[in-house]
Amino acid sequence: MLQRARVAASLETIFVNTPILAIVGAPVALVVALRYGVPRHAWIMFGAMVLATGLGTTLGFHRLLAHRSFATFRPVEWMFTILGCMAGQHSPLYWVANHRRHHRHSDRDGDPHSPYVWAGRRLRLLPGLWHAYFGWLHANGFGYPASAVADLLRRPDLAWIDRHWFQFYLAGVFLPGAVGWSVGGTGYDALIGFLWGGALRHFAGLQGAFAVNSIGHLWGSRPYDTPDQSRNSFVLGLFALGDGWHNNHHAFPSSARHGFHWWQPDPTWGLIWLMERVGLAWRVRRPDPFRIRAAARAAGLTATGRDPSSTARCADGIATWRAGPIRPSILGEPSHG
């Protein structure tokens, strides 16, 4: 049993913590495709797996587990959590614990992936960009305090999925190869399915998450005067399935909707909205449009005047916000005194 645990830990380090499969497999997938071509089933599996595992992260890990932005039936919750495991961004509880820590200390010491500060040191642009993009993974290690996810640990079903997350990841990597074999019937069909639906898909999915962590705090618009440097980006909004509207998210962290306007595409919100319409989601959190406008006006009119000694907690109890131009009464997120 101990030997099996060691083997599993070694495989996690090789395939996810590094992540060597995505780094090596993505260029191999492109070279093989240029030399031998890409059958239609490989294109379809690549797109389907990018979308499915991406929603597993943005809808499952992020808006459902980390922020409890809506509620749904447990089988639906299990499905999106397992899809998030297949994305290869580590286990759901690790992901949620780090994300909650990010909100609690955003762009301050204690933020696991801020491009501005790490371990008490201010970071220059390029070192900060690298740290927020990839370097933070190994700088932090892969442990987390149980208290950060105590609400999820009380759920035996989620704890079971968390313990077996790596098996689900491997299933997501090799499933496209099995589909390729069943459709095309040749070894090449299996190989190209694995390379495109598994390795290249894993690489592409990581880019969205890494870009939000780094670029999403460096470049873009800031319609809301949050205490961090979160930014909105149209490109990231599309590429990260709505999570690129990062300043919106940091201003209204428990909202299930990140793109607040028709010109801010948010595919993840579109699916949550559809789920709500058909009865698969309820208690969906969304900020009132009037309060969105009020917060934007407050941010535009206020140049200084924050009182750093005063804080308030958002409704989900995850992020801590300094009082100032954005206050809980404006955001519509009641404080916990």
ABEGO torsion letter per residue (X at the ends): XAAAAAAAAAAAAAAAAOBAAAAAAAAAAAAAAAAAEBBAAAAAAAAAAAAAAAAAAAAAAAAAAAAGABBBBAAAAAAAAAAAAAAGAEBAAAAAAAAAAAAAABGBBGBAABAABBGGBBBBAAAAAAAAAAAAAAAAEABBBAAAAAAAAABAAAAAAAAAAAAAAAAAAAAAAAAAAAAAGBAAAAAAAAAAAAAAAAAAAAAAAAAAAAAAAABEBBABBBABABBBBAAAAAAAGGAABAAAAAABAABABABABAABBBAAAAAAAAAAAAGABBGBBBBBAAAAAAAAAAAAABABGBBAABBBBBAAGABBBBBEABBAAAAGBBBBX
